Amino acid sequence: MTPEASKKFLVFAPLAVFILLSVFFFGALKLRETRAVDELTSALINRPFPEFRLQGLDQVLHDQTELQGQVTLVNVWASWCPSCRYEHPFLSELVEAGVPLVGLNYKDTPDEALAWLDFFGDIYDYHIQDRDGRLGLDLGVYGAPETFIVDSQGVIRYKRVGVVDERVWEGEMKDVYLQYGGHIDE
Amino acid sequence: MNRVLCRSFLLGFAASALLVSGLVFAIGEIYDFSSPELQERYAELTQELRCPKCQNQNLADSDSEISSDLRREIYLMLEEGQTDQQIKDFLVARYGTFVLYNPPASGVTLWVWLVPVFFALIGILLVWRVLFQASKRPMDLQEGEEDLL
């Protein structure tokens, strides 16, 4: 290449770099929206529900084998969690439609948890007490509310971080629930 | 005058650095390690691992509840004699590769590793051209002139 030709070529170099970077950054922005959440929630999908043996709010010892036999929603909640109040009415609707719901009372005290349930209504089959958050850690929980779909073999099939409402349920959770043989009353 | 200004600036800087370091140490619990080596690894791991709840904070800097739990877990695992890799695997199995600030070189994250190398190569090429090709330019011009003649 002669110096003149290479100079002409160089004039377009900044433009080329600009276009390249634009594509890269816009792509990264698009990815970011879904990727961060996906990465966080995918770790436990298709893994068995972690082993545990914990006392429930009913003073009975519960373990992971009780989750087998039917498709179940496991809802991580706490009395200190404002969003849990928000999703409570919709979870009630699901329970009324015959969806089995188990509570994982996360980093809470029994007194406050029971008072919360008295006030808002206990719609759950039973509650596992995870006072120090060790089971939550095995579940990759990093806040409340979170909701898992556990299939009849006791395998985690879905994880929702944040509130479950009609949009989320109709959007993807219901399909997963039905796909693994979950039952809904019509 | 200038020297006074400079000195007061340095003093101010040192004072604020002290304040900031005080803040850094205020976050996190104090654990009793059985050996200084474990303490060092604890410091490294909590620097290197990302708080799952936060967009951009490591475990050492984060004041969130989950980070405090994970720090306790790392402390216990270190005292149990687990390796750094075992501890990282433990966290990745639960929270995904999100918790690693050093992402694995695969899939989309491969770009994170390749793009800097690519730009570094361009930079080296440019420096090389400027330093060594520039001295040849007069020769090129002379050749061009010869053609014209």
Interface residues (C-beta under 8 A of the other chain):
Chain A: T2 P3 F24 L31 R35 A36 E39 L40 T41 S42 A43 L44 K107 G133 L137 D138 L139 G140 V141 Y142 G143
Chain B: P52 K53 Q55 E65 I66 D69 L70 E73 V92 A93 R94 Y95 G96 T97 F98 V108 W111 V115 R137 D140 G144
